[in-house]
Amino acid sequence: MEILVATVVLIAVCIVHTNTQAVEDAFNIEYYWGLRQNGVVKLHYKNKKSDWPRQPGYCYGALINWKHAVVPCSCVAYTQDSSMSSPWFQASHSTKVNAIPANDIMIGLMSHEHTNKEKSGQVGVTSIKLHSKCDATFQVDYALLTLAKKIEKSRMVWINSPDRDEYRKQIERVSIGSAIGGNCVIMRWVDSIPAPGGPRTWEIIESSVKFQHWDMCLPLVCPLYQKDGVTRYSPRDPKYCYSKTEGRRYCLTWVQEISLCDLVPGTPVFCDVGDIRGLMGLTHNFTSRCPYSNFFNGIIEAFDDAFEIAYDHLRVRNSEYFSKIRFP
């Protein structure tokens, strides 16, 4: 009798766990409603690390599930600075980087920035998972954060397909279509010029960006000259310059008051091109530079590079359409 009761209890627990997991993974189109900036996360550092001179001030990322966000790996992992890639040094793929402790960072929403929720809206991080190909080159620059709880007033970013091969083809189409007439944007904070004696005000705006030929971004990753501006720079591996090693990067441009390469690391790029829409990738600038003030270009790393760590958390897999398709 006791064995029977224990078995029934175990079955009940399994059913509850299964049902709970199903709810946690369920697809609901309402999860993707709302302002885009409410799906953009802001990564806050609790302190400045003395052995990480290129540590960003803060980073952005994309909320792909209530408690999961993708951010640049270069925002949460590092090694000795001289061993990591820079515009004048190509690191080795064999040089590994180490993730910072999860409790060293907090996560909030971009939309909370410059508001009274900047600190009160933050949540902790329970784990950091680096992409297996994230190394000192940061050619694959993605990491997954698991949050302690859902961020208040957040929404998920739309991922147009859970199939990596299809997603790759879609981004290729977007890279062509955006130059012809598609709509790709980034979200950013701008401050208004205050009236004499008036308060400084901030607002989030959408700024249009367009894909262009990779050659236009070569000065970011493989400049002609060394830091002295005189000595020619000879890259060890030309394929690195043309993004032909690991990862998929694209060149973007815009006409604004700042360069795209100066944006907050991990700024998401959203596109609406025909029937393709949603997150295309995150801006990448840890290993690049902005060569001069009127250089408007910047680099995006395609989101399909993140599928290794993000796929299991994409709820679109369980939508009515995609749940009938088995992906390899």
C-alpha positions in Angstrom: 0.0 0.0 0.0 2.8 2.4 0.9 4.6 1.6 -2.4 1.3 2.4 -4.3 0.9 5.7 -2.4 4.5 6.7 -3.1 4.1 5.8 -6.8 0.9 7.9 -7.1 2.7 10.8 -5.4 5.7 10.5 -7.7 3.4 10.4 -10.7 1.5 13.5 -9.4 4.8 15.4 -8.9 5.9 14.5 -12.4 2.6 15.7 -13.9 2.8 19.0 -12.0 6.5 19.4 -13.1 5.6 18.7 -16.7 2.6 21.0 -16.6 4.7 23.7 -15.0 7.4 23.3 -17.6 4.9 23.4 -20.4 3.5 26.7 -19.1 7.0 28.1 -18.7 7.8 27.2 -22.3 4.4 28.1 -23.8 4.1 30.4 -26.7 1.8 33.4 -26.4 1.9 36.2 -28.9 1.1 38.7 -26.2 4.5 38.1 -24.6 5.9 40.1 -27.6 3.6 43.1 -27.4 4.8 46.4 -26.2 7.6 48.9 -26.8 10.8 47.5 -28.2 12.9 49.1 -25.5 11.1 46.9 -22.9 12.8 43.9 -24.6 16.2 45.5 -24.4 18.1 44.7 -21.2 20.8 46.9 -19.6 23.8 45.1 -17.9 25.1 47.0 -14.8 28.4 46.2 -13.3 28.7 46.4 -9.5 32.4 47.4 -9.7 35.3 48.2 -12.0 37.8 45.4 -12.3 41.4 46.5 -12.1 42.7 43.8 -14.5 40.1 44.5 -17.2 41.1 47.9 -18.7 38.6 47.5 -21.6 35.7 46.7 -19.3 32.6 48.5 -20.8 30.8 51.1 -18.7 27.6 49.1 -19.3 26.1 46.9 -22.0 22.8 46.2 -23.7 21.3 42.9 -24.7 18.0 41.2 -25.8 15.4 39.5 -23.6 14.6 36.2 -25.4 12.6 34.7 -22.5 11.3 36.1 -19.2 14.4 35.0 -17.4 17.0 34.7 -20.2 18.9 37.4 -22.1 21.6 37.3 -24.7 24.4 39.8 -24.4 27.9 40.2 -25.9 30.3 37.7 -24.5 32.9 40.5 -24.4 30.7 42.2 -21.8 30.9 39.2 -19.3 34.2 37.5 -20.1 37.8 38.5 -20.4 41.4 37.4 -20.0 44.7 39.2 -20.0 44.2 42.4 -22.0 47.3 41.9 -24.3 45.9 38.4 -25.2 42.5 39.7 -26.4 41.9 40.9 -30.0 42.1 44.6 -30.8 42.2 46.5 -34.1 46.0 46.0 -34.2 46.2 42.5 -32.8 44.6 39.3 -33.9 44.2 36.9 -30.9 44.4 33.2 -31.2 41.2 31.1 -31.0 43.1 28.8 -28.6 43.2 31.7 -26.0 40.2 31.2 -23.7 38.3 33.8 -21.8 36.7 33.4 -18.3 33.2 34.5 -17.4 33.0 37.0 -14.6 31.0 35.9 -11.5 27.2 36.1 -12.0 26.8 38.1 -8.8 29.0 40.9 -10.2 26.2 42.2 -12.4 22.6 43.3 -12.3 20.1 43.4 -15.1 17.5 46.1 -15.8 15.6 47.4 -18.8 16.9 50.0 -21.2 13.6 51.8 -20.7 14.4 52.2 -17.0 17.5 54.2 -17.7 17.3 57.9 -16.8 14.2 57.1 -14.6 13.6 56.4 -11.0 13.5 52.7 -11.8 17.1 52.6 -12.9 18.1 50.8 -9.7 14.8 49.6 -8.2 13.9 47.7 -11.4 17.1 45.6 -11.5 17.2 41.9 -11.0 20.1 39.6 -10.2 21.8 37.0 -12.5 22.1 33.4 -11.4 24.3 32.1 -14.2 26.4 33.1 -17.2 26.8 30.7 -20.1 29.4 31.6 -22.7 29.1 30.4 -26.3 31.5 27.5 -26.9 33.2 29.5 -29.6 33.6 32.7 -27.5 37.4 33.1 -27.1 39.9 36.0 -27.0 39.1 36.8 -30.7 35.4 37.5 -29.8 34.5 36.6 -33.4 31.5 34.8 -31.8 30.5 37.3 -29.2 27.5 35.9 -27.4 26.6 34.8 -23.9 23.4 33.8 -22.2 22.3 35.2 -18.8 19.8 33.5 -16.6 18.0 36.0 -14.5 16.9 35.5 -10.9 13.3 36.6 -11.8 11.3 38.3 -14.5 11.9 42.0 -14.9 8.8 44.1 -14.2 7.2 45.6 -17.3 9.4 43.6 -19.7 8.5 42.0 -23.0 10.3 39.4 -25.2 12.0 40.4 -28.4 10.6 38.7 -31.5 12.7 36.0 -33.1 11.4 35.3 -36.6 12.4 31.7 -36.8 13.8 29.1 -34.4 15.5 27.3 -37.3 19.1 28.5 -37.6 19.5 27.8 -41.3 16.3 29.6 -42.1 17.3 32.5 -39.9 20.6 32.8 -41.7 18.8 33.0 -45.0 16.4 35.6 -43.6 19.3 37.9 -42.5 20.9 37.6 -45.9 17.6 38.7 -47.4 17.4 41.5 -44.9 20.9 42.7 -45.6 19.9 43.2 -49.2 16.4 44.4 -48.7 17.3 47.0 -46.1 19.5 48.8 -48.5 16.7 49.0 -51.1 13.8 50.1 -48.9 13.5 47.9 -45.8 13.3 49.3 -42.3 16.0 48.5 -39.7 16.4 50.4 -36.5 18.2 50.6 -33.2 16.8 52.1 -30.0 18.9 54.7 -28.2 18.6 57.4 -25.5 19.1 61.0 -26.6 19.0 64.1 -24.4 17.4 67.4 -25.5 19.1 70.7 -25.4 17.8 72.3 -22.2 16.3 75.7 -22.2 18.3 78.3 -20.2 17.9 77.2 -16.6 15.7 74.2 -17.5 16.1 70.6 -16.6 17.9 68.1 -18.9 15.4 65.7 -20.5 16.0 62.3 -22.0 13.9 60.2 -24.4 14.3 57.0 -26.4 14.2 57.3 -30.1 14.3 54.8 -33.1 17.2 55.5 -35.5 17.3 53.9 -38.9 20.3 51.9 -40.0 21.1 50.2 -43.3 23.3 47.2 -44.2 26.2 47.8 -46.5 29.2 46.0 -48.0 31.7 44.6 -45.4 34.6 46.5 -47.0 33.1 49.7 -45.5 33.8 48.4 -42.0 37.4 47.3 -42.7 38.9 50.4 -41.0 37.1 49.2 -37.8 38.8 45.8 -37.6 41.9 46.1 -39.8 43.1 49.7 -40.0 45.8 50.7 -42.6 48.1 52.0 -39.9 49.3 51.2 -36.4 48.4 53.4 -33.5 51.1 55.8 -34.4 49.3 56.6 -37.7 52.5 56.2 -39.7 53.6 52.5 -39.6 51.6 50.2 -41.9 49.6 47.5 -40.1 50.1 44.0 -41.5 47.3 41.7 -40.2 48.4 38.1 -39.4 45.4 36.6 -41.1 43.5 38.5 -43.8 40.5 36.2 -43.4 40.1 37.7 -39.9 39.7 41.2 -41.5 36.9 40.0 -43.8 35.1 38.0 -41.1 35.9 34.7 -42.7 36.9 32.7 -39.6 34.2 32.3 -37.0 30.9 34.0 -36.6 28.8 36.1 -39.0 29.2 39.9 -38.8 27.7 42.6 -41.0 28.5 46.2 -41.6 25.9 48.9 -40.9 25.7 52.6 -41.5 23.5 55.5 -40.6 23.7 59.3 -40.8 23.5 60.6 -37.2 25.5 62.8 -34.8 27.6 59.9 -33.6 29.2 56.8 -35.1 27.5 53.5 -35.0 30.8 52.0 -33.6 30.4 54.3 -30.6 27.0 52.8 -29.6 26.5 50.9 -26.3 27.9 47.4 -26.8 25.1 44.9 -27.4 22.6 47.4 -28.8 20.0 45.2 -30.6 19.2 45.8 -34.2 15.5 45.3 -35.2 14.3 45.0 -38.8 11.0 44.9 -40.7 11.7 43.8 -44.3 8.8 42.1 -46.1 7.7 39.2 -44.0 10.9 39.2 -41.9 10.9 41.1 -38.7 12.3 41.2 -35.2 15.8 40.9 -33.8 18.6 40.6 -36.3 21.6 40.8 -34.0 23.6 42.9 -31.5 26.2 45.6 -32.2 29.7 44.5 -31.7 32.6 46.9 -30.9 34.9 45.4 -28.3 37.6 44.5 -30.8 37.1 47.4 -33.2 37.6 51.1 -33.1 36.1 54.3 -34.4 38.7 55.8 -36.8 37.5 59.4 -37.0 34.6 61.6 -36.0 32.7 61.5 -39.3 32.9 57.7 -39.7 29.3 56.5 -39.3 29.7 52.7 -39.7 29.4 49.9 -37.2 29.3 46.2 -36.9 26.4 43.8 -36.0 26.9 40.1 -35.2 24.0 38.1 -36.6 21.7 36.5 -34.0 22.0 33.1 -35.5 25.4 32.9 -34.0 23.7 32.7 -30.6 21.5 29.8 -31.4 23.7 27.3 -29.6 22.9 29.0 -26.3 19.6 30.6 -27.1 17.6 27.9 -29.0 16.2 26.1 -25.9 14.7 29.4 -24.7 13.0 30.5 -27.9 9.3 30.2 -27.2 8.5 30.6 -30.9 9.5 26.9 -31.2 6.3 26.0 -29.4 4.0 28.2 -31.6 1.3 26.5 -33.6 3.3 26.7 -36.8 6.8 25.8 -35.7 5.7 23.1 -33.1 4.7 20.9 -36.1 8.2 21.1 -37.6 11.1 19.1 -36.3 14.4 20.9 -36.5 17.7 19.1 -36.4 
